[in-house]
Amino acid sequence: MKIYLDTCSLHRPLDSKIQIRIMLEAEAILGIIGLCETGQVELVSSEVLVFEVNRNPQLIRRDFGLEVLSKAKSFVPLNPQIEQRAGRLNKLGLKPLDALHLASAEEIQVDYFCTCDDKLLKKVKAMSDVKTKVVSPLELIEEIE
């Protein structure tokens, strides 16, 4: 099973745990990372993920994100097909980086695209032509188990 964690889900374990939802999502992401380490699921990285993680001004978040991405078994370089698909997704209302993430995930045919971004989840779940299942960390844990 291939999983693409977008940047907000990659960084969820470092977020403040003052809300129960954030705490549960952080634990879910740590569990997913653990499953990647044992080979039970395959983490996918992309040029877009590496770009976005590297531009984070917070060194701890940047280092943590890159450490998690180093566990990825597959890497998706940016290509014209991804850029074209992202352009179409952007016209449907996704932010440019979100569109590039989703297009990258579709390109490598992941089983699940995971995000903590409620607005992105809502928009993508309303689209009819998305080629991968988009889920929250808690939904992903349910799907895996």
C-alpha positions in Angstrom: 0.0 0.0 0.0 1.5 3.4 -1.1 0.9 6.5 1.0 1.6 10.2 0.3 1.7 12.4 3.3 1.4 16.1 2.4 3.4 18.7 4.2 0.9 19.5 6.9 0.4 15.8 7.7 4.2 15.3 7.8 4.5 18.1 10.3 1.5 17.2 12.4 3.5 15.4 15.1 5.3 18.7 15.8 2.1 20.8 16.2 0.9 21.9 19.7 -1.2 19.2 21.3 -3.7 21.5 23.0 -6.6 20.1 21.0 -7.6 16.5 21.2 -8.0 16.2 17.4 -4.4 17.4 16.8 -3.1 15.0 19.4 -4.9 12.1 17.8 -3.8 13.1 14.3 -0.2 13.4 15.5 -0.3 9.9 17.0 -1.8 8.6 13.8 1.0 10.1 11.7 3.6 8.7 14.1 1.9 5.3 13.8 1.9 5.5 10.0 5.6 6.5 10.0 6.2 3.4 12.2 4.4 1.2 9.6 6.6 2.7 6.9 9.7 1.8 8.9 8.6 -1.8 9.3 7.7 -2.0 5.6 4.0 -2.6 6.2 3.2 0.5 4.1 5.2 2.3 1.5 5.8 6.0 1.9 6.1 8.1 -1.2 8.0 11.3 -1.5 8.0 13.9 -4.3 10.0 16.8 -5.6 7.1 19.0 -4.4 7.3 17.7 -0.9 11.1 18.2 -0.7 10.7 21.7 -2.0 8.0 22.7 0.5 9.7 21.0 3.5 13.0 22.8 2.6 11.5 26.2 2.5 10.2 25.9 6.1 12.0 28.5 8.1 11.8 26.4 11.3 14.8 24.1 11.4 13.2 21.5 13.6 10.2 21.1 11.2 12.5 21.1 8.2 14.8 18.4 9.7 11.9 16.3 10.9 10.1 16.5 7.5 13.3 15.5 5.6 14.0 12.7 8.1 10.5 11.3 7.5 10.9 11.7 3.7 14.2 9.8 3.8 12.1 6.7 4.7 10.2 6.9 1.4 10.6 3.9 -1.0 9.5 5.9 -4.1 10.2 9.5 -5.3 8.1 11.4 -7.8 10.1 14.0 -9.8 8.2 16.9 -11.2 7.3 16.4 -14.9 5.1 18.0 -17.5 2.2 15.6 -16.9 2.2 16.5 -13.2 2.3 20.2 -14.0 -0.6 19.9 -16.5 -2.7 17.9 -14.0 -1.9 20.4 -11.2 -3.0 23.2 -13.5 -6.4 21.6 -14.0 -6.7 20.9 -10.3 -5.8 24.5 -9.6 -8.5 25.7 -11.9 -10.9 23.5 -9.9 -10.1 25.5 -6.7 -7.0 23.9 -5.2 -4.0 26.0 -4.2 -1.0 25.6 -6.5 1.1 23.6 -4.0 -1.8 21.4 -3.0 -2.6 20.8 -6.7 1.1 19.8 -7.3 1.0 17.4 -4.3 -2.2 15.7 -5.4 -1.0 15.5 -9.0 2.3 13.9 -7.9 0.4 11.4 -5.8 -1.8 10.5 -8.7 1.2 10.2 -11.0 2.8 7.5 -8.9 -0.7 5.9 -8.2 -0.7 6.0 -4.4 -3.5 4.3 -2.6 -4.0 7.1 -0.1 -3.2 10.8 -0.1 -3.2 12.0 3.5 -3.7 15.6 4.6 -4.7 17.5 7.8 -6.0 20.4 5.8 -9.8 20.4 6.2 -10.4 22.8 3.4 -8.3 20.7 1.0 -10.1 17.5 2.1 -13.5 19.0 1.5 -12.6 20.4 -1.9 -11.0 17.2 -3.1 -13.8 14.9 -1.8 -16.3 17.0 -3.8 -14.3 16.4 -7.0 -15.3 13.5 -9.3 -12.1 12.9 -11.2 -9.6 12.4 -8.4 -7.5 9.3 -9.1 -6.5 8.5 -5.5 -8.4 8.3 -2.2 -7.8 11.5 -0.1 -8.1 11.0 3.6 -7.3 12.6 7.0 -4.7 10.8 9.3 -7.5 9.3 11.4 -9.3 8.0 8.3 -6.0 6.6 7.0 -5.5 4.7 10.2 -9.0 3.2 9.9 -8.3 2.2 6.3 -4.9 0.5 7.2 -6.4 -1.5 10.0 
